[in-house]
Amino acid sequence: MIVAGDQQLLKQINRMALVRQLCGAPGLSRAALAEAVGLTKSTVSLLVRELLDEGWLMESELLATGALGRRATPLHIDGTRLALLGADLGIGAARVVATDLLGNVLAERAIPYTDAADTAACIGLMAAALLELARAGGELDGRTVLGVGIGLHGVVDDATGVLHYAPHLGWRNVDVAAQLRAGFAGSALAELPLFIQNEANVAALAELEFSGQAGTDPLIYLSIGYGVGAGIIVNGRLLTGLYGFAGEVGHTILQQGGPPCSCGRRGCADALIGLQALMDEVYGKLGTAGPEQLERLFAQSEAGEPDAVRAVQAAGRNLGVLLNNLWVAFDPMCIVIGGAALRLGERFIAPGRQVLQDCASATLLPAPTIRTPHFGVNAIAIGGAAMVRHYLMRPFVGQGTARRGHSKVAELPPALAAGIWAWS
Protein backbone atom coordinates (compact mmCIF):
# COMPACT_ATOMS: atom_id res chain seq x y z
CA MET A 1 0.00 0.00 0.00
CA ILE A 2 1.31 3.44 -0.96
CA VAL A 3 0.40 6.25 1.44
CA ALA A 4 0.09 9.94 0.56
CA GLY A 5 3.65 10.73 1.63
CA ASP A 6 4.95 8.04 -0.68
CA GLN A 7 2.93 9.51 -3.55
CA GLN A 8 4.56 12.89 -3.02
CA LEU A 9 8.00 11.32 -2.96
CA LEU A 10 7.25 9.36 -6.12
CA LYS A 11 6.08 12.51 -7.83
CA GLN A 12 9.18 14.45 -6.79
CA ILE A 13 11.42 11.63 -8.00
CA ASN A 14 9.72 11.71 -11.39
CA ARG A 15 9.97 15.48 -11.60
CA MET A 16 13.69 15.41 -10.91
CA ALA A 17 14.19 12.50 -13.32
CA LEU A 18 12.98 14.87 -16.05
CA VAL A 19 15.31 17.62 -14.87
CA ARG A 20 18.31 15.26 -14.78
CA GLN A 21 17.51 14.03 -18.26
CA LEU A 22 17.47 17.59 -19.60
CA CYS A 23 20.75 18.40 -17.84
CA GLY A 24 22.41 15.70 -19.92
CA ALA A 25 20.34 16.11 -23.08
CA PRO A 26 18.98 19.66 -23.38
CA GLY A 27 16.44 20.41 -26.08
CA LEU A 28 14.27 17.32 -25.78
CA SER A 29 10.56 17.70 -26.45
CA ARG A 30 7.92 16.44 -24.05
CA ALA A 31 7.36 13.36 -26.19
CA ALA A 32 11.08 12.60 -26.40
CA LEU A 33 11.40 13.17 -22.67
CA ALA A 34 8.56 10.74 -21.96
CA GLU A 35 10.25 8.10 -24.11
CA ALA A 36 13.65 8.69 -22.50
CA VAL A 37 12.47 8.30 -18.90
CA GLY A 38 9.71 5.75 -19.48
CA LEU A 39 6.73 7.80 -18.25
CA THR A 40 3.46 8.45 -20.04
CA LYS A 41 3.14 11.56 -22.17
CA SER A 42 0.31 12.87 -20.03
CA THR A 43 2.36 12.49 -16.85
CA VAL A 44 5.35 14.23 -18.43
CA SER A 45 3.19 17.09 -19.71
CA LEU A 46 1.75 17.66 -16.25
CA LEU A 47 5.14 17.55 -14.53
CA VAL A 48 6.78 19.76 -17.13
CA ARG A 49 4.08 22.39 -16.62
CA GLU A 50 4.88 22.46 -12.89
CA LEU A 51 8.61 22.66 -13.53
CA LEU A 52 8.10 25.51 -16.00
CA ASP A 53 5.98 27.41 -13.48
CA GLU A 54 8.57 26.92 -10.70
CA GLY A 55 11.56 28.02 -12.76
CA TRP A 56 13.35 24.71 -13.25
CA LEU A 57 12.65 24.48 -16.99
CA MET A 58 12.12 26.81 -19.93
CA GLU A 59 10.90 26.37 -23.50
CA SER A 60 12.82 27.52 -26.55
CA GLU A 61 11.72 28.16 -30.11
CA LEU A 62 9.64 25.51 -31.82
CA LEU A 63 11.46 23.01 -33.98
CA ALA A 64 10.36 22.59 -37.60
CA THR A 65 10.48 18.84 -38.12
CA GLY A 66 8.55 18.60 -41.39
CA ALA A 67 6.07 16.23 -39.78
CA LEU A 68 2.33 16.85 -39.74
CA GLY A 69 0.67 18.07 -36.56
CA ARG A 70 1.92 20.20 -33.72
CA ARG A 71 5.65 20.89 -33.78
CA ALA A 72 7.82 19.76 -30.86
CA THR A 73 8.83 22.39 -28.30
CA PRO A 74 12.41 21.98 -27.00
CA LEU A 75 12.88 22.08 -23.23
CA HIS A 76 15.96 23.33 -21.37
CA ILE A 77 17.14 23.99 -17.83
CA ASP A 78 16.16 27.56 -16.91
CA GLY A 79 19.11 29.61 -15.67
CA THR A 80 17.16 32.79 -15.02
CA ARG A 81 14.80 32.27 -12.06
CA LEU A 82 16.40 29.99 -9.45
CA ALA A 83 19.66 30.19 -7.49
CA LEU A 84 21.95 27.93 -5.47
CA LEU A 85 24.26 29.04 -2.66
CA GLY A 86 27.65 27.46 -2.00
CA ALA A 87 30.49 28.13 0.42
CA ASP A 88 34.05 27.05 1.13
CA LEU A 89 34.94 27.27 4.83
CA GLY A 90 38.63 27.43 4.01
CA ILE A 91 41.88 27.54 5.94
CA GLY A 92 42.43 31.31 6.09
CA ALA A 93 39.18 32.63 4.64
CA ALA A 94 35.69 31.67 3.57
CA ARG A 95 34.44 31.98 0.00
CA VAL A 96 30.74 32.12 -0.86
CA VAL A 97 29.03 32.10 -4.24
CA ALA A 98 25.58 32.11 -5.76
CA THR A 99 25.05 30.27 -9.04
CA ASP A 100 22.19 29.58 -11.38
CA LEU A 101 21.05 26.02 -12.09
CA LEU A 102 23.74 25.67 -14.76
CA GLY A 103 26.62 26.63 -12.48
CA ASN A 104 27.15 30.16 -13.78
CA VAL A 105 28.35 32.41 -10.94
CA LEU A 106 25.89 35.19 -10.18
CA ALA A 107 27.69 36.68 -7.16
CA GLU A 108 30.71 35.86 -5.01
CA ARG A 109 32.49 36.99 -1.86
CA ALA A 110 35.82 36.21 -0.16
CA ILE A 111 35.87 36.82 3.60
CA PRO A 112 39.22 36.62 5.48
CA TYR A 113 39.03 35.37 9.06
CA THR A 114 39.88 37.72 11.90
CA ASP A 115 40.96 34.78 14.08
CA ALA A 116 41.09 31.35 12.46
CA ALA A 117 41.08 29.69 15.90
CA ASP A 118 37.67 31.18 16.73
CA THR A 119 35.34 28.65 15.11
CA ALA A 120 32.12 30.48 15.98
CA ALA A 121 33.41 33.75 14.53
CA CYS A 122 34.58 32.10 11.29
CA ILE A 123 31.27 30.29 10.78
CA GLY A 124 29.41 33.49 11.69
CA LEU A 125 31.30 35.42 9.01
CA MET A 126 30.38 32.80 6.42
CA ALA A 127 26.72 32.77 7.50
CA ALA A 128 26.57 36.57 7.28
CA ALA A 129 28.06 36.50 3.77
CA LEU A 130 25.50 33.93 2.62
CA LEU A 131 22.68 36.03 4.08
CA GLU A 132 24.05 39.07 2.28
CA LEU A 133 23.98 37.22 -1.05
CA ALA A 134 20.38 36.15 -0.48
CA ARG A 135 18.99 39.44 0.85
CA ALA A 136 16.01 41.02 -0.91
CA GLY A 137 16.96 43.64 -3.45
CA GLY A 138 20.50 42.26 -3.81
CA GLU A 139 22.25 40.47 -6.66
CA LEU A 140 19.77 37.58 -6.57
CA ASP A 141 16.68 39.76 -6.52
CA GLY A 142 13.84 38.04 -8.34
CA ARG A 143 15.37 34.56 -7.96
CA THR A 144 14.29 31.82 -5.60
CA VAL A 145 17.15 30.25 -3.59
CA LEU A 146 16.82 26.47 -3.45
CA GLY A 147 19.41 25.54 -0.83
CA VAL A 148 22.89 25.96 0.65
CA GLY A 149 25.93 23.67 0.28
CA ILE A 150 29.12 23.92 2.35
CA GLY A 151 32.57 22.43 1.77
CA LEU A 152 34.73 21.83 4.87
CA HIS A 153 38.47 21.09 5.04
CA GLY A 154 38.53 18.06 7.26
CA VAL A 155 36.71 14.91 8.34
CA VAL A 156 32.97 15.57 8.13
CA ASP A 157 29.88 13.67 9.22
CA ASP A 158 27.66 14.74 6.34
CA ALA A 159 24.54 13.34 8.04
CA THR A 160 24.87 15.63 11.07
CA GLY A 161 26.98 18.49 9.71
CA VAL A 162 29.65 17.99 12.37
CA LEU A 163 33.26 18.70 11.43
CA HIS A 164 35.12 16.09 13.47
CA TYR A 165 38.64 17.23 12.73
CA ALA A 166 40.24 19.91 10.55
CA PRO A 167 43.97 19.31 11.07
CA HIS A 168 45.19 22.50 9.41
CA LEU A 169 42.73 24.66 11.32
CA GLY A 170 43.04 22.80 14.63
CA TRP A 171 39.24 22.47 14.86
CA ARG A 172 37.67 19.42 16.50
CA ASN A 173 34.03 18.35 16.81
CA VAL A 174 32.52 21.60 15.53
CA ASP A 175 28.77 21.42 14.84
CA VAL A 176 28.87 23.54 11.71
CA ALA A 177 25.27 22.77 10.73
CA ALA A 178 23.85 23.87 14.09
CA GLN A 179 25.87 27.09 14.09
CA LEU A 180 24.80 27.91 10.54
CA ARG A 181 21.15 27.22 11.38
CA ALA A 182 21.47 29.57 14.33
CA GLY A 183 22.99 32.22 12.07
CA PHE A 184 20.18 31.78 9.53
CA ALA A 185 17.39 31.94 12.14
CA GLY A 186 14.56 34.24 11.13
CA SER A 187 15.91 34.70 7.59
CA ALA A 188 14.93 33.42 4.16
CA LEU A 189 17.64 30.74 4.48
CA ALA A 190 16.35 29.29 7.74
CA GLU A 191 14.14 26.57 6.27
CA LEU A 192 16.14 25.79 3.13
CA PRO A 193 17.95 22.46 2.62
CA LEU A 194 21.51 22.58 3.99
CA PHE A 195 24.15 20.14 2.73
CA ILE A 196 27.64 19.78 4.23
CA GLN A 197 30.54 17.69 2.94
CA ASN A 198 34.32 17.40 2.82
CA GLU A 199 35.86 19.90 0.40
CA ALA A 200 37.27 17.35 -2.06
CA ASN A 201 33.89 15.63 -2.35
CA VAL A 202 32.22 18.98 -2.92
CA ALA A 203 34.72 19.97 -5.63
CA ALA A 204 34.15 16.60 -7.33
CA LEU A 205 30.42 17.36 -7.45
CA ALA A 206 31.18 20.67 -9.18
CA GLU A 207 32.97 18.76 -11.93
CA LEU A 208 30.12 16.25 -12.18
CA GLU A 209 27.22 18.70 -12.22
CA PHE A 210 28.57 21.83 -13.88
CA SER A 211 31.53 21.01 -16.12
CA GLY A 212 29.31 20.16 -19.10
CA GLN A 213 31.61 17.30 -20.06
CA ALA A 214 30.10 13.92 -20.84
CA GLY A 215 32.10 10.73 -20.49
CA THR A 216 34.04 11.61 -17.33
CA ASP A 217 32.45 9.10 -14.94
CA PRO A 218 34.11 7.56 -12.97
CA LEU A 219 35.84 10.78 -11.94
CA ILE A 220 38.28 11.53 -9.13
CA TYR A 221 38.96 15.02 -7.82
CA LEU A 222 42.35 15.01 -6.11
CA SER A 223 42.68 18.00 -3.79
CA ILE A 224 46.23 18.91 -2.78
CA GLY A 225 46.63 21.70 -0.26
CA TYR A 226 48.26 21.54 3.15
CA GLY A 227 47.09 17.91 3.05
CA VAL A 228 45.73 15.56 0.39
CA GLY A 229 42.19 14.29 -0.16
CA ALA A 230 39.98 13.03 -2.95
CA GLY A 231 36.36 13.09 -4.02
CA ILE A 232 35.28 10.01 -5.96
CA ILE A 233 32.32 9.90 -8.36
CA VAL A 234 31.08 6.49 -9.55
CA ASN A 235 27.89 6.04 -11.60
CA GLY A 236 26.83 9.62 -10.96
CA ARG A 237 27.09 9.26 -7.17
CA LEU A 238 29.55 10.43 -4.59
CA LEU A 239 31.39 7.46 -3.06
CA THR A 240 31.70 8.19 0.66
CA GLY A 241 32.17 4.70 2.08
CA LEU A 242 30.79 3.01 5.18
CA TYR A 243 31.78 5.75 7.65
CA GLY A 244 32.34 8.64 5.26
CA PHE A 245 36.11 8.17 5.02
CA ALA A 246 36.30 7.18 1.35
CA GLY A 247 38.65 9.55 -0.41
CA GLU A 248 41.00 10.09 2.55
CA VAL A 249 43.87 9.25 0.19
CA GLY A 250 46.25 11.53 2.07
CA HIS A 251 46.73 8.59 4.42
CA THR A 252 47.45 5.94 1.84
CA ILE A 253 51.06 4.87 2.32
CA LEU A 254 53.27 5.64 -0.67
CA GLN A 255 56.64 4.94 0.94
CA GLN A 256 57.05 2.31 3.63
CA GLY A 257 59.13 3.80 6.43
CA GLY A 258 58.95 7.26 4.85
CA PRO A 259 58.64 10.59 6.65
CA PRO A 260 56.30 10.75 9.64
CA CYS A 261 52.72 11.83 9.05
CA SER A 262 50.37 13.73 11.36
CA CYS A 263 48.28 10.56 11.63
CA GLY A 264 51.12 8.79 13.45
CA ARG A 265 52.21 6.54 10.59
CA ARG A 266 55.03 6.99 8.07
CA GLY A 267 55.16 7.51 4.32
CA CYS A 268 51.58 8.75 3.82
CA ALA A 269 50.70 10.89 0.81
CA ASP A 270 50.16 13.85 3.15
CA ALA A 271 53.76 13.55 4.35
CA LEU A 272 55.18 13.31 0.82
CA ILE A 273 52.94 15.53 -1.32
CA GLY A 274 51.06 17.98 0.90
CA LEU A 275 52.16 21.63 1.04
CA GLN A 276 52.84 21.39 4.78
CA ALA A 277 55.28 18.55 4.10
CA LEU A 278 56.90 20.55 1.29
CA MET A 279 57.46 23.54 3.57
CA ASP A 280 58.88 21.25 6.26
CA GLU A 281 61.27 19.81 3.67
CA VAL A 282 62.47 23.18 2.40
CA TYR A 283 62.46 25.25 5.61
CA GLY A 284 62.62 22.66 8.39
CA LYS A 285 59.83 21.81 10.82
CA LEU A 286 57.82 24.95 11.41
CA GLY A 287 54.71 23.53 13.01
CA THR A 288 51.68 24.66 11.01
CA ALA A 289 53.09 27.14 8.49
CA GLY A 290 51.13 30.25 7.67
CA PRO A 291 50.30 31.95 4.36
CA GLU A 292 53.57 33.91 4.36
CA GLN A 293 55.68 30.74 4.29
CA LEU A 294 53.43 29.26 1.63
CA GLU A 295 53.77 32.33 -0.60
CA ARG A 296 57.54 32.11 -0.10
CA LEU A 297 57.51 28.48 -1.29
CA PHE A 298 55.49 29.38 -4.39
CA ALA A 299 57.81 32.29 -5.20
CA GLN A 300 61.03 30.31 -4.72
CA SER A 301 59.73 27.41 -6.81
CA GLU A 302 58.76 29.76 -9.62
CA ALA A 303 62.14 31.50 -9.43
CA GLY A 304 63.96 28.15 -9.70
CA GLU A 305 65.55 28.19 -6.22
CA PRO A 306 67.34 24.80 -6.07
CA ASP A 307 66.08 23.52 -2.69
CA ALA A 308 62.49 24.43 -3.49
CA VAL A 309 62.69 22.94 -6.99
CA ARG A 310 64.15 19.65 -5.71
CA ALA A 311 61.41 19.33 -3.08
CA VAL A 312 58.64 20.18 -5.53
CA GLN A 313 59.86 17.72 -8.15
CA ALA A 314 60.25 14.95 -5.55
CA ALA A 315 56.69 15.62 -4.40
CA GLY A 316 55.60 15.49 -8.03
CA ARG A 317 57.09 12.04 -8.48
CA ASN A 318 55.24 10.86 -5.38
CA LEU A 319 52.12 12.44 -6.85
CA GLY A 320 52.62 10.12 -9.83
CA VAL A 321 52.66 7.09 -7.51
CA LEU A 322 49.39 8.25 -5.96
CA LEU A 323 47.86 8.86 -9.41
CA ASN A 324 48.81 5.32 -10.42
CA ASN A 325 47.29 3.89 -7.23
CA LEU A 326 44.04 5.78 -7.84
CA TRP A 327 44.00 4.60 -11.45
CA VAL A 328 44.36 0.92 -10.64
CA ALA A 329 41.94 1.15 -7.71
CA PHE A 330 39.08 2.97 -9.46
CA ASP A 331 39.84 2.91 -13.21
CA PRO A 332 38.55 6.48 -13.65
CA MET A 333 38.08 8.21 -16.98
CA CYS A 334 39.43 11.43 -15.50
CA ILE A 335 41.47 12.61 -12.51
CA VAL A 336 41.15 16.31 -11.77
CA ILE A 337 44.04 17.76 -9.75
CA GLY A 338 42.98 20.77 -7.71
CA GLY A 339 43.87 22.68 -4.58
CA ALA A 340 46.46 25.30 -3.68
CA ALA A 341 49.35 23.09 -4.89
CA LEU A 342 48.36 23.91 -8.47
CA ARG A 343 50.28 27.16 -8.02
CA LEU A 344 53.46 25.07 -8.14
CA GLY A 345 52.66 24.54 -11.82
CA GLU A 346 54.33 22.08 -14.15
CA ARG A 347 57.35 21.65 -11.85
CA PHE A 348 54.91 19.69 -9.67
CA ILE A 349 52.39 18.23 -12.14
CA ALA A 350 54.74 17.15 -14.95
CA PRO A 351 56.76 14.62 -12.88
CA GLY A 352 53.51 13.10 -11.62
CA ARG A 353 52.08 12.83 -15.10
CA GLN A 354 55.31 11.21 -16.33
CA VAL A 355 55.30 8.57 -13.57
CA LEU A 356 51.69 7.74 -14.42
CA GLN A 357 52.50 7.48 -18.14
CA ASP A 358 55.43 5.17 -17.39
CA CYS A 359 53.12 2.93 -15.36
CA ALA A 360 50.53 2.98 -18.14
CA SER A 361 53.14 2.09 -20.77
CA ALA A 362 54.13 -0.97 -18.77
CA THR A 363 50.52 -2.20 -18.79
CA LEU A 364 49.86 -1.29 -22.45
CA LEU A 365 46.69 0.50 -21.27
CA PRO A 366 45.79 4.16 -21.71
CA ALA A 367 46.12 6.26 -18.57
CA PRO A 368 43.15 8.33 -17.45
CA THR A 369 42.91 11.96 -18.48
CA ILE A 370 44.68 14.26 -16.02
CA ARG A 371 43.44 17.85 -15.94
CA THR A 372 42.93 20.86 -13.69
CA PRO A 373 39.53 22.06 -12.38
CA HIS A 374 37.15 24.15 -14.42
CA PHE A 375 36.34 26.51 -11.55
CA GLY A 376 39.64 27.90 -10.22
CA VAL A 377 39.72 29.36 -6.72
CA ASN A 378 35.94 29.02 -6.44
CA ALA A 379 35.98 25.26 -7.09
CA ILE A 380 34.83 24.32 -3.57
CA ALA A 381 32.27 27.11 -3.18
CA ILE A 382 30.81 26.33 -6.61
CA GLY A 383 30.90 22.68 -5.57
CA GLY A 384 28.70 23.61 -2.61
CA ALA A 385 26.12 24.98 -5.06
CA ALA A 386 26.54 21.87 -7.21
CA MET A 387 25.92 19.70 -4.15
CA VAL A 388 22.55 21.40 -3.62
CA ARG A 389 21.56 20.66 -7.21
CA HIS A 390 22.94 17.12 -6.99
CA TYR A 391 20.84 16.11 -3.97
CA LEU A 392 17.70 18.04 -4.89
CA MET A 393 17.70 16.26 -8.24
CA ARG A 394 18.08 12.91 -6.45
CA PRO A 395 15.40 12.91 -3.75
CA PHE A 396 15.78 9.14 -3.42
CA VAL A 397 19.34 9.63 -2.07
CA GLY A 398 19.51 10.75 1.55
CA GLN A 399 22.84 12.48 2.20
CA GLY A 400 24.87 10.61 4.80
CA THR A 401 22.26 7.90 5.37
CA ALA A 402 23.06 5.22 2.82
CA ARG A 403 26.37 4.21 4.34
CA ARG A 404 24.77 3.75 7.78
CA GLY A 405 22.21 1.23 6.57
CA HIS A 406 19.26 3.65 6.48
CA SER A 407 19.15 4.37 2.78
CA LYS A 408 15.81 5.52 1.45
CA VAL A 409 16.73 3.72 -1.73
CA ALA A 410 16.87 0.38 0.05
CA GLU A 411 13.31 0.86 1.27
CA LEU A 412 11.85 1.59 -2.19
CA PRO A 413 10.80 -0.71 -5.01
CA PRO A 414 13.59 -1.43 -7.56
CA ALA A 415 12.18 0.87 -10.24
CA LEU A 416 11.80 3.70 -7.75
CA ALA A 417 15.31 3.16 -6.41
CA ALA A 418 16.51 3.57 -10.00
CA GLY A 419 14.96 7.02 -10.02
CA ILE A 420 11.75 6.54 -12.07
CA TRP A 421 8.32 5.40 -10.99
CA ALA A 422 5.00 5.35 -12.78
CA TRP A 423 3.03 8.23 -11.29
CA SER A 424 -0.03 9.95 -12.69
N, C-alpha and C positions, 0 to 999 in steps of 0.2 A: 504494500500500500504506500502511495506517495502522498505525503502531507503537503499543506500549502507552502511551507518553508522550502521543501524540496523543489516544488514547482518554480519558485522564484530563483533558486540556485540553478536549476536546469535552464531557465530562460536566460539568466545572466551568462552562463557558459556558452549558450548558443550565440548570444549577441557578440561576445568577445571572440568566438570562433570566426565570425564574419570579419571582425576588425583585424585579427591576426592574418587571415587570408589576404586581405587587401594591403596589409603591410608588406607582404612578400610578393603580391601580384596586383599592383594598383591598376585601375582602369577596367576591372571586371564589371559586367552588367549584373543586374539582379538574377537573371536566369543563369548566367555562367557561375555566379557565386553559389546559387542553390545547388548546381551540379557539383561544384568543387567540394562543398562541405557536406553534401548528402542530406540536405533539408528540403522540404517542399517549397515550391515557389511562393505560395501564399504566406508561409511562415517567414521566409526571407524578406518578402515585401513589407510585412508588418514590422519586423525587427529593424530593417533598414530605415523605415520611416522614423522610428524612435531614435536611432543613432544619428540621423540627420538633424532631428529637432534638438538633440542634446549637444551637438557640436563635434561628435566623433568623426562623422563622415560628411562628404560634400559630393555633389554631382558636377560633372564637367559637360562640355558640349556633346550633343548627340552624335553618335557615330552613324555614318551612311554606309550601310552594309550591302545595299542592293537588293535585299530581301523584301518581300511584301510585308505589310503590317507595320506595327509601331517599331520605330528604331530603338536600339539598345542605348541606355544611358550609362556612361562609365561612372564608376564610383571610386572615390579616393579618400585617404585619410585627410581630415580637415586640420590644417595648421593654424587656423585663424581665431578659434574661439575658446580653446581649452589651454591650460598650462600645467606644467609639472615643476616642482621645486626639488632641488638637490643641493647637498652640502658635503664638504670635505672638512672634517674636524682634524686638521693637520697637525704637524709637529710644532711649528712656530706661529701658525695663523690658520684661520678658517676661511674657506672659499664657499660662496653660495651662488647658485645660478637659478634662473627660471628658463625653461625651454618650452617650445610647443610640442605637439605630439610626435613630430618628426625629428626632434633633437636639436632644432635650431635655437641658439641662445638668444633669449629675449632681453635678459638683464643679468648682470653679474656684480659681485662684490668680493673684495679681499679684505679681511679684518685681522690685523696683527693682534696677538695676545698682549695684554699688559703684564701678566704673570702666568707663564705656562704651567706653573705648579698649582695654580688655583683652578681646580676643575670646574667649580660652579660658575666662576667668572667667565671662563672660556666658553662653556656651553651657553651661558647667558648672552654673550656677545653673538654667538651663532644664531640663537633663537631670535634675538632682536633684528639681525640682518634679514632673516627669513620673513619676519613680520613686516619689515620695511618693504621688501619686494612685493608682498601680497597686499599691501594697504590700498584702500580705495583711492582712486584718482592717480595712482602711480603708474609704473611702466606696464603693469598687467591690466590696467583698467579695461573693463569690458570682457575679460576672460574669466572663466571659472577654473580655479585651482583644484586639481584632482587628488593631490597627495604630496607627501614629503618623503624623500629618501636620503639617508645619511651614510657616509662612508667613514669608518673609524680605523685608526692605525693600531691594530692590536687584535687580541683574541676576543671575539664577540659572541655572545649568546643571542642569535638573531631572533629567537622566540620571545625573549624578555627585554631585549634592548640594553642588556648589561655589558659593559666593557670590562672583561675580567682582568686584562693586563695589557698595558701599552708600554713596552719596555723603554722606548725612547722618549716617552713623556714622564715615566715613573708613576703612571696612574694605575690603580688597582681597584677592581670591584666598584666601578662607577655606574650608577643607574642612569644612563644617558637618556633613555626613553622617558623616565619619570620626570627628570629635570626639564626636558624639552616640553613635555605636556604641561608642566607647571608654568613654563614661560609662555606657552600658547594660550593659557586659560583666558576665557572671555573674548578670544579673537576669532577671526574667520578660520584659523588653522586648527582650532581646538578639537574639532570632531573629525578631521580628515584622517585618512589612513596614513600611518607612519611606519616606514620600513627602515631597518638598521642592519648593516652588514659590515664585514671587514673590507678595507679599502681595495684590495686586489680583486675580490669578488665583484665589488661594485663597478670597478673599471672594466672588468670582463663583460658585464652586462651592457655597458655603454657600447662596446664593440659589437655585441650581439644585436642590440636593438636599433642602434642609430648609425652604424657605419655604412649601411646600404650595400654591403658586399654579400653576395650569395656564395655558398660553397666554402664557408670558413668554419664549419662545425664538424668535428670537435675543434675547439679553440682554447688556447691557454693564454692568459694575460699574466706575464711575469713582471712583478713589481719589484724594482731594486732601488731602495733608498738607504736609510741607515741600516735596515735589515732587508730580508728577501722574503717575498710571499708570492702566491699565485692564485688566480681565479680560474676555475676550470669549467668550461661549458661542454656538455655532452647531450646530444639530442635536444637542443634548445633549452636545456635546464642547467641551472647552477649545481655543480656537484659539491656538496658540503660535507658529506660523510656522516658517520653515525653520531658523532658528538660535535660536529661543526669544525673539525680540525683539518679537513681535506684542503690541500693547497698550502699547508705550512711547510713549504719546500725549503725554507731557510734552515730547517733542522734535519734535512737529509744530509748524510755524511758523504762528502766528496773525497776526503783524504783521511784514511785511518791514521790516528795519532797526530793529526794536524793541529793547528793552533786552537787554543781553548775558545769555547763559545759561551755566551751568556747563559745558555741552558745547562751548563755543567759538563757537557761532552766536548769532544775534540773533532776538528775537521769538518764542521757543519758549513753549509753554504753561506750562512750569515757571517761566519768567521773568515771566509775566504773571498767573498764577493761584495758584501755589504759595505756601504760608505764608511761606517764606523770602523770596520776592520781596516779599510784602506788608510784612514787617517791615523789609526794606531800604528800601521806599518811604516808610514812615512814620517810621522812626528813623534812616535813613541806613545805609550799609554797615557791618554789624557782624561780618562773617565768618559763621560758623555760629551763629545765635542759640540760646540755651538756653531751657528751659521757663519761666523767669521772664519773658523778653521776650514769649514767646508768650502767657502768661497776661495780660500787660499789654495786648497787642493785643486779645484777646478782651474784656477789661474795658472798654477805651476804645471799642471798637465798640459794645458793648451800651449804654454810657452816652451814645452819640451824639457823641463827640468828633469835631470836623469833619474833621481830617486822616485819622483812622482810617476814618471813614465814607466819605469820598471814595475812599480807596484800596480799600476793600472793595467798594464799588459798581462801581468801574472793573474790578476783578477779576471781579466777577459778570457784567459785560457781555462780557468776554473768555471767561468760562465759557460764555456763550450761543453764541459763535462756535464753540467746541470742540464743544458739544452738537450744533450744526447739522452740523459736519463728520463727527461720528460717525454721525449719523442718515443722511446721504446716502451714507456709505461702507458702512454695514452694514445699514441699514433695520431696526433692532431694534424689538421690541415694547415693550421697557422699558429705560430707563437708570437704574440705581441710583447715586445720588451718596452716597459714603461718605468716611470719613477724618476727621481732626481738624478740617478746615475747616468741618464741619457746625456747629461751635459758633459760627460767625459768623451762623448763622440766616438769616432771610429777607432781611436786608440784602445777603447774598451770593447766595442761591439765586434770589430773585425777579427780579433783573435778567437772570440767565441764562435763566430760564424765559421771560421776556418776549421776549428776542432770538430764542429758538427759535420761539416762537409767531408772531412777525413773519415769520420765514423760512417757516414752514409756511403762513401765510396767503397768501404770495406764490405758493406752488406749488399752492394749493387742495387740499393733502393733510393728513391728520391727523398731528400730531407724535406721537412715541412717548411713552408714559407716563414721567414723571419722578417718582421717589420716593426715599425714604431707606431704608437697610438695615433688615432685620427684627431684627438681632442686636446693635445698639448697639456698645459698646466691645469686646465679645467677637467681633465679626464675623470677624476674621482667625483667631483661635484656633478658633472654631466651624467656620470654613472648613477648617482643618486636619483636623478630624474628618470633615467632609463629603468632603474629598479622599480619605481612606481608604475611605469607603463608595463613592465614585465609581469608584475604580480596582479595588477588590475586586469590585464588581458588573460590571465590564467586563474580564474576564481576557484578552480578545482585544486590549486596548489596552495597549501597553507604554509607561509614562510616559517621555517624553523620547526615544523611539526612532523614532517615526514620521517626525519631521521630518528625521532623518538618513539616511533611506532604508533602515532596518532594521525596518520595521513588521512585527509579527507578523501583522497583518491582511493585508498584501500577500502573505504566504506561504500563506494559507489559502484554501480554496474559497470562492466567492462567498457561499453560504448561511451558512457559518461566519463569514465576515467580517462578515455582517450581525448575527451574535449568536445564531443558532439553528442547530442541527445535529441531524439525526436520530440519537439515541443510545438504545440499549436494552440 
